[in-house]
Amino acid sequence: MIHASLPELRRALDARQISSVELATLFLDRIDALNPALNAFITVDREGALAAARAADERIAAGQAGALTGIPLAHKDVFCTEGVLTTCGSKMLSNFVSPYDAHVVGLLKAAGAVGLGKANMDEFAMGSSNESSFYGPVKNPWQLAHVPGGSSGGSAAAVAARLAPIATGTDTGGSVRQPAAFCGITGIKPTYGLVSRYGMIAYASSLDQGGAFGASAEDCALLLSAMAGFDPRDSTSLERPAEDYTAALAAPASARPLEGLRIGLPREFFAEGMAGDVRAAVEAALVQYRALGATTVEVSLPNAKLAIPAYYVIAPAECSSNLSRFDGVRYGHRAAEYGDLADMYGKSRAEGFGAEVKRRILVGTYVLSHGYYDAYYLQAQRLRRLIAQDFQVALQQCDLIAGPTTPTTAWALGQMADDPVQMYLSDIYTIAVNLAGLPGLSQPCGFGADGLPVGLQLVGDYFGETRLLNAAYRFQQATDWHARRPAIAA
Ligand SMILES: NC(=O)C[C@H](N)C(=O)O
């Protein structure tokens, strides 16, 4: 049961081969056994999970089960959960119990999904390795001495090690796709505005977007279908009819299911910077895509190389504003001893935030300050527009864009700890997609020389989620990279 797909779990639950309580217990026991080694969860909510599972069993017995009723899942600890600790990976929120559920959490509860607990993450989602978490680093299930990626590293490691069949995440600059690639699973970041940000602790609001992790594109499609949808409480939520992202997957299998699909390969992504073993796996995957009927065409994203400097102005600027609410008064940690009010703010924030968060607040405050705004923030916004335009030009020549998710496989824990800029550079292929607000997916497509997974990134036009998930699904029907498991999950 541990390795069953979501549709298989659905059938087993509906046929009463297993109850939701039994299924939740199976995963909770696995978390107890394996989490000490992986550190994928910050909070395990056994009681809440079993109560939700009992309710799901009643719903199943009454014949009222939906696609996710009784299915266990993990939430990234950035999503507020009523009555359950929400830390955002920070000491600042180490005692924060939200009085309400994030929109996404509410939708999944209403669907009858069973929340197992809260997944570890980089502090306030700032990082690409999960090492900035106040609760300690997450280990990569494929090799425990390596990072799982970040910032949604706990969610990705949990799914890869089968501590949960599916998990939520968020992606501001790659935080779903990069850990999915490093952990050998599938992850999708939808179009900006598709998933409500209400109750998702804000990092960089114009970039933050909720996303889904699963062992396959099909499992991601099921989870995303339940997460997406208009929410008036998020001013950037898009008012669109709900979509069933699994509908296209039901089309009959054929030898060349991707006939007519044009895949654009950005010249700049294949030029330099990609490790040899990543390139080999990505190119082999493209051969497979062609065998399934797709054609490939070279496209250009001339400004994509400027995505990292633009992002590391815009994201810190927004974070410096968003994180000002953590002042020891309204939320979060308060210093035990202080003089006047300013001293209390200063000490509380100095004690509550870790080094990476402080670095970004400082950079963000600087680029927004009088006299520097035009030189940095405004320029970055201009670059952002050029990058988005590049994608629109490229997407006139193709239906989706493919390339590596990351330049290398997962690095060793500690390897980049003293070199934040090196870590920022590792997000080179994912960040431009957030700046443009486009949907992106990462799927496993092979292994590097070190035995660690390689991810293939697919990027679509706005609201192209169905096309991305369908392409990945057809690839997964013909290959078994997504079915490979780390020894810890055997
Ligand atoms: N939050 C993200 O999407 C991760 C990105 N590496 C960042 O640190 O901003």
The ligand as an SDF file (V2000), in Angstrom:
LIG
                    3D

  9  8  0  0  0  0  0  0  0  0999 V2000
   11.5940   29.9910   -2.2950 N   0  0  0  0  0  0  0  0  0  0  0  0
   12.1300   29.4920   -3.3700 C   0  0  0  0  0  0  0  0  0  0  0  0
   11.4440   29.2620   -4.3520 O   0  0  0  0  0  0  0  0  0  0  0  0
   13.5440   29.0880   -3.3130 C   0  0  0  0  0  0  0  0  0  0  0  0
   14.6020   30.0160   -3.7810 C   0  0  0  0  0  0  0  0  0  0  0  0
   15.8020   29.2550   -3.8640 N   0  0  0  0  0  0  0  0  0  0  0  0
   14.7850   31.1490   -2.7950 C   0  0  0  0  0  0  0  0  0  0  0  0
   15.5770   30.9970   -1.9040 O   0  0  0  0  0  0  0  0  0  0  0  0
   14.2060   32.1840   -2.9380 O   0  0  0  0  0  0  0  0  0  0  0  0
  1  2  1  0
  2  3  2  0
  2  4  1  0
  4  5  1  0
  5  6  1  0
  5  7  1  0
  7  8  2  0
  7  9  1  0
M  END
$$$$
